Amino acid sequence: MSSTTPLFRVHFGDGTTVDIPAETADAARKSARPRAQARETVITKVKLVRETR
């Protein structure tokens, strides 16, 4: 088991995404919420990144 923080990909309603390191999907969503508000969009989904881009 890896000791690194998992990476989550947060998808926004405007079609953009951002990768955020967080312990849980809820923590990633909470971290991304200010970005969504700044872009005047919503978070549509949060997924665990299994492999980097």
N, C-alpha and C positions, 0 to 999 in steps of 0.2 A: 504494500500500500504506500502511496506517495504522500509525502508530508507537505506538498505544495498546495496553495489555495486553488480550488477549482475555478475555472473560467466559465462565465455564463454569457451567452449572446442575447442581448435585449433587442427586440424588434419593436419599431415604432409604427404608428399608423400612417406616417408619410413615406414609408418604405425604407427608411434608413435603419441601420443597426449599429450597436456599439458592444464591444466585448468588455466585461467588467469582472475582475477577480472578486469573489465573495464566497463565504462559507455555505450559503444557501441561496436558492432562487429568490426567496422573499427578500433577503438582504440585497441581492443584485437589483431587484425591482425598486427597492427603497432608494438605493444609490442612484438609479437612473431617473427617478421621478423628477428632480429639478431640470434635467436635460429635456424631458418631455414637455414640461411646462414652458421652458424657454422657447422651444420649437412650436409651441401651441398645438401639440399633438398628444396622442395617448400611447401607452405601452400595450401592444397587442399580444406579445408572448415573450417568455423567457425560457431559453433552452441551454442545457449543459453543452459546452463545446467539447467534443470528443477529440478533435484534431484541429490544430491551428491552421489559419488560412495560408 
